[in-house]
Amino acid sequence: MASDGQKQFPPQKQETQPGKEHVMDPTPQFSSPHYQPSNKLQGKIALVTGGDSGIGRAVSHCFALEGATVAFTYVKGHEDKDAQDTLSILKESKTPDAKDPIAVAADLGFNVNCKRVVDEVVNAYGRIDILVNNAAEQYRTSSLDEIDDERLERVFRTNIFSHFFLTSCVLKHMKEGSAIINTTSVVAYLGNSELLDYTATKGAILAFTRGLALQLVNKGIRVNGVAPGPIWTPLVPASFSEDETAKFGSEVPMKRAGQPFEVAPSYVFLACNHCSSYMTGQVLHPNGGAIVNG
């Protein structure tokens, strides 16, 4: 186990957001040989944003193993290879009664694109039972002055506007018993001065989750969140320096970064009605031992 500040990964850097999984060294682990599916999501239709890589890929994979039909979004051009890899993974892992997965390219920061995504998924499958709002981007900053209007709008559009737009569109096709799961972050609780705009959006997601849960409770639709700690995903080499990437995750009590497959079961739990039927407005914390009292 790595000690504080010890290198865990080869130094590496990607120059564009949101990062590419297939060029990472090592590639993130989206699956575990010890995971035992039990048809928790059999017959469900799930839409996962940012499902081509990282946490989104691991969640999509677990959902497929549990019997769900999965659609996911990705960024066209930049994430084509990762999206095709994920489609292959989902086709291999889906259960016999599930339909083939689909990948939908979209910039989710705009309402018109979110409506198109939802229309495509509903046209393919007839409804949506589970929505995972997961797509995000982040940028380093050392001063508030570095965050100009264009960047601020971009980060907020991707990270929180998309939650509002997509959820509004999906709700028209959801019935009682459906579930919405939003990806926030440990930084929403602890703060992060070097990811200031990203941190602000993750705090907004937390508040959005709590408020929306209260709004939808009478409709029988549960809304919860997951707040991962340092997880080895393409956002890491796309956001940090080579030295910071090499030591990523060593600051938490477990002294290591988590892998996407260690986070994905939290989403399965929250999506499954017989596992989490009495939970709404709550957040799970797979974060390597950080105490957030949230």
C-alpha positions as CSV (number, residue, x, y, z in Angstrom):
1,M,0.0,0.0,0.0
2,A,1.4,3.4,-0.9
3,S,2.4,5.8,1.8
4,D,1.4,9.4,1.7
5,G,2.8,11.1,-1.4
6,Q,4.2,7.9,-2.9
7,K,3.9,7.4,-6.6
8,Q,1.1,5.0,-7.6
9,F,0.9,5.5,-11.4
10,P,3.4,6.2,-14.2
11,P,3.6,10.0,-14.8
12,Q,1.3,10.9,-17.6
13,K,-0.6,13.9,-19.0
14,Q,-3.4,14.4,-21.5
15,E,-4.0,17.8,-23.0
16,T,-7.7,17.7,-23.7
17,Q,-10.8,17.2,-21.7
18,P,-12.5,15.0,-20.6
19,G,-9.7,12.6,-21.2
20,K,-9.3,9.2,-23.0
21,E,-9.4,5.9,-21.2
22,H,-7.7,3.8,-23.8
23,V,-4.4,5.7,-23.6
24,M,-4.1,5.7,-19.8
25,D,-1.4,3.6,-18.1
26,P,-2.7,1.5,-16.5
27,T,-6.2,1.6,-17.9
28,P,-8.9,2.0,-15.2
29,Q,-10.5,-1.2,-13.9
30,F,-14.2,-1.2,-14.8
31,S,-14.9,-4.7,-13.7
32,S,-14.1,-7.1,-10.8
33,P,-14.0,-10.9,-11.0
34,H,-15.5,-11.0,-7.5
35,Y,-18.7,-9.1,-8.5
36,Q,-21.7,-11.5,-8.3
37,P,-24.8,-10.1,-10.2
38,S,-28.3,-11.2,-9.0
39,N,-30.7,-9.7,-11.5
40,K,-31.2,-6.6,-9.4
41,L,-32.1,-4.5,-12.5
42,Q,-33.7,-7.1,-14.7
43,G,-36.0,-5.5,-17.3
44,K,-35.0,-1.9,-16.5
45,I,-33.9,0.7,-19.0
46,A,-31.0,2.9,-17.9
47,L,-29.4,6.0,-19.4
48,V,-25.9,6.8,-18.2
49,T,-24.3,10.1,-19.2
50,G,-20.5,10.0,-19.7
51,G,-20.8,6.2,-19.9
52,D,-17.9,5.7,-22.3
53,S,-15.2,5.7,-19.7
54,G,-14.3,5.9,-16.0
55,I,-17.1,5.6,-13.5
56,G,-19.7,5.8,-16.2
57,R,-18.3,2.7,-18.0
58,A,-18.1,0.8,-14.8
59,V,-21.7,1.7,-13.9
60,S,-23.0,0.8,-17.3
61,H,-21.2,-2.5,-17.1
62,C,-22.6,-3.4,-13.7
63,F,-26.1,-2.3,-14.8
64,A,-25.8,-4.6,-17.8
65,L,-24.7,-7.5,-15.6
66,E,-27.7,-6.9,-13.4
67,G,-30.1,-7.3,-16.4
68,A,-30.6,-3.7,-17.4
69,T,-30.7,-2.4,-21.0
70,V,-28.2,0.4,-21.1
71,A,-27.8,3.6,-23.2
72,F,-25.0,6.0,-22.6
73,T,-23.7,9.3,-23.9
74,Y,-20.3,10.4,-24.9
75,V,-18.4,13.3,-26.6
76,K,-18.3,12.8,-30.4
77,G,-14.9,12.7,-31.9
78,H,-12.9,12.9,-28.7
79,E,-14.4,9.8,-27.1
80,D,-15.3,7.6,-30.1
81,K,-12.8,4.9,-29.4
82,D,-13.8,4.7,-25.7
83,A,-17.5,4.6,-26.7
84,Q,-17.0,1.8,-29.1
85,D,-15.0,-0.2,-26.5
86,T,-17.8,0.3,-24.0
87,L,-20.4,-0.8,-26.5
88,S,-18.5,-4.0,-27.0
89,I,-18.1,-4.6,-23.2
90,L,-21.9,-4.1,-22.7
91,K,-22.8,-6.4,-25.6
92,E,-20.7,-9.1,-24.1
93,S,-22.0,-8.6,-20.5
94,K,-25.7,-8.0,-21.1
95,T,-28.2,-10.7,-20.1
96,P,-30.2,-12.6,-22.7
97,D,-33.5,-10.7,-22.1
98,A,-31.9,-7.2,-22.3
99,K,-31.8,-5.3,-25.6
100,D,-28.6,-4.2,-27.3
101,P,-26.9,-1.1,-25.8
102,I,-26.7,2.1,-27.6
103,A,-24.3,5.0,-27.5
104,V,-25.5,8.6,-28.2
105,A,-23.1,11.4,-28.9
106,A,-24.1,14.7,-27.4
107,D,-23.0,17.9,-25.8
108,L,-25.3,17.8,-22.8
109,G,-24.8,21.4,-21.8
110,F,-27.6,22.4,-24.1
111,N,-31.3,21.6,-23.6
112,V,-31.9,20.8,-27.3
113,N,-29.2,18.1,-27.2
114,C,-30.6,16.6,-24.0
115,K,-34.0,16.4,-25.6
116,R,-32.6,14.6,-28.6
117,V,-30.8,12.1,-26.4
118,V,-33.9,11.2,-24.5
119,D,-36.0,11.0,-27.7
120,E,-33.5,8.6,-29.2
121,V,-33.4,6.4,-26.1
122,V,-37.2,6.3,-25.7
123,N,-37.6,5.6,-29.4
124,A,-35.3,2.6,-29.0
125,Y,-36.6,1.2,-25.8
126,G,-40.0,2.9,-25.0
127,R,-39.2,4.4,-21.6
128,I,-36.4,5.2,-19.1
129,D,-36.4,3.7,-15.6
130,I,-33.0,4.8,-14.4
131,L,-31.1,8.0,-15.1
132,V,-27.5,8.5,-14.0
133,N,-26.3,12.1,-14.4
134,N,-22.5,11.5,-14.5
135,A,-20.8,13.5,-17.3
136,A,-18.4,16.1,-16.0
137,E,-15.3,18.1,-16.8
138,Q,-12.8,19.9,-14.5
139,Y,-9.8,22.3,-14.9
140,R,-7.0,23.3,-12.5
141,T,-6.8,26.8,-11.3
142,S,-4.6,28.7,-8.8
143,S,-6.6,31.9,-8.8
144,L,-10.2,33.0,-9.2
145,D,-9.0,35.4,-11.9
146,E,-8.1,32.5,-14.1
147,I,-11.7,31.4,-14.5
148,D,-13.1,33.5,-17.3
149,D,-16.7,33.8,-18.4
150,E,-16.3,31.2,-21.2
151,R,-14.7,28.6,-18.9
152,L,-17.2,29.2,-16.1
153,E,-20.1,28.7,-18.4
154,R,-18.6,25.6,-20.0
155,V,-18.0,23.9,-16.7
156,F,-21.4,24.7,-15.3
157,R,-23.2,23.7,-18.5
158,T,-21.5,20.3,-18.6
159,N,-21.6,19.6,-14.8
160,I,-24.9,21.0,-13.6
161,F,-27.0,22.5,-16.4
162,S,-27.1,19.1,-18.0
163,H,-28.6,17.6,-14.8
164,F,-31.5,20.1,-15.0
165,F,-32.0,19.7,-18.8
166,L,-31.7,15.9,-19.0
167,T,-33.7,15.2,-15.9
168,S,-36.6,17.4,-17.1
169,C,-36.7,15.5,-20.4
170,V,-36.4,12.1,-18.8
171,L,-39.1,12.7,-16.2
172,K,-41.7,12.7,-18.9
173,H,-41.0,9.1,-19.6
174,M,-40.5,7.8,-16.0
175,K,-43.0,6.0,-13.9
176,E,-43.4,5.3,-10.2
177,G,-40.5,3.1,-9.0
178,S,-37.9,4.9,-11.2
179,A,-34.6,6.2,-9.9
180,I,-32.3,9.1,-10.6
181,I,-28.7,9.0,-9.4
182,N,-26.4,12.1,-9.6
183,T,-22.7,12.0,-9.4
184,T,-21.4,14.7,-7.1
185,S,-17.9,14.5,-5.4
186,V,-16.1,14.5,-2.1
187,V,-15.0,18.0,-3.0
188,A,-18.6,19.2,-2.5
189,Y,-18.0,18.4,1.2
190,L,-14.3,19.1,1.7
191,G,-13.8,21.8,-0.9
192,N,-10.9,22.1,-3.3
193,S,-9.2,25.4,-4.0
194,E,-7.5,24.2,-7.2
195,L,-10.8,22.9,-8.7
196,L,-12.9,25.9,-7.7
197,D,-15.5,26.0,-10.5
198,Y,-15.7,22.2,-10.6
199,T,-16.2,22.1,-6.8
200,A,-19.0,24.7,-7.0
201,T,-20.8,22.6,-9.6
202,K,-20.5,19.5,-7.4
203,G,-22.0,21.4,-4.5
204,A,-24.8,22.5,-6.7
205,I,-25.4,18.8,-7.7
206,L,-25.7,17.9,-4.0
207,A,-28.3,20.6,-3.4
208,F,-30.1,19.7,-6.6
209,T,-30.3,16.0,-5.5
210,R,-31.8,16.9,-2.1
211,G,-34.3,19.4,-3.5
212,L,-35.4,17.2,-6.4
213,A,-35.8,14.2,-4.1
214,L,-38.4,16.2,-2.1
215,Q,-40.1,17.4,-5.3
216,L,-40.5,13.9,-6.7
217,V,-41.2,11.8,-3.5
218,N,-44.9,11.9,-4.0
219,K,-44.5,10.5,-7.5
220,G,-42.6,7.5,-6.2
221,I,-39.4,8.5,-8.0
222,R,-36.3,8.3,-5.8
223,V,-33.4,10.7,-6.3
224,N,-30.0,10.0,-4.7
225,G,-26.3,10.7,-5.3
226,V,-22.8,9.3,-5.2
227,A,-19.9,11.4,-4.0
228,P,-16.7,9.5,-5.1
229,G,-13.3,10.4,-3.7
230,P,-10.1,10.1,-5.8
231,I,-10.9,7.5,-8.5
232,W,-8.6,6.6,-11.4
233,T,-10.5,7.9,-14.4
234,P,-9.5,9.9,-17.6
235,L,-10.3,13.1,-15.8
236,V,-7.1,12.7,-13.7
237,P,-4.4,12.9,-16.4
238,A,-6.5,15.4,-18.3
239,S,-6.6,17.7,-15.3
240,F,-3.4,17.4,-13.3
241,S,0.4,17.5,-13.9
242,E,2.4,14.4,-14.5
243,D,3.7,14.4,-10.9
244,E,0.3,15.0,-9.4
245,T,-1.2,12.2,-11.5
246,A,1.6,9.8,-10.4
247,K,0.7,10.4,-6.7
248,F,-3.1,10.6,-7.2
249,G,-5.2,9.3,-4.4
250,S,-2.3,8.9,-1.8
251,E,-3.8,11.6,0.4
252,V,-6.9,9.6,1.6
253,P,-6.8,7.3,4.7
254,M,-6.6,4.2,2.4
255,K,-3.5,5.8,0.8
256,R,-4.5,4.9,-2.7
257,A,-6.8,5.9,-5.6
258,G,-10.0,3.9,-6.0
259,Q,-10.9,2.1,-9.2
260,P,-14.2,2.6,-11.1
261,F,-15.4,-0.9,-10.3
262,E,-15.2,0.0,-6.6
263,V,-17.7,2.8,-7.1
264,A,-20.2,1.2,-9.5
265,P,-22.0,-1.0,-6.9
266,S,-23.1,2.2,-5.1
267,Y,-25.1,3.1,-8.2
268,V,-26.5,-0.5,-8.5
269,F,-27.7,-0.2,-4.9
270,L,-29.4,3.1,-5.4
271,A,-31.0,2.0,-8.7
272,C,-32.4,-1.2,-7.2
273,N,-35.8,-0.7,-5.6
274,H,-35.6,-3.7,-3.3
275,C,-32.1,-2.6,-2.1
276,S,-32.8,1.1,-1.4
277,S,-36.5,1.6,-1.4
278,Y,-36.4,3.7,1.7
279,M,-33.6,6.0,0.5
280,T,-34.1,9.3,-1.3
281,G,-32.2,12.6,-1.1
282,Q,-29.2,10.7,0.2
283,V,-25.6,10.4,-0.9
284,L,-23.2,7.4,-0.8
285,H,-19.5,8.1,-0.2
286,P,-17.0,5.6,-1.8
287,N,-14.0,7.8,-1.0
288,G,-11.2,5.8,0.6
289,G,-12.0,6.7,4.1
290,A,-12.4,10.5,4.1
291,I,-14.9,11.5,6.8
292,V,-17.3,14.2,5.4
293,N,-20.2,14.0,7.9
294,G,-22.5,14.5,4.9
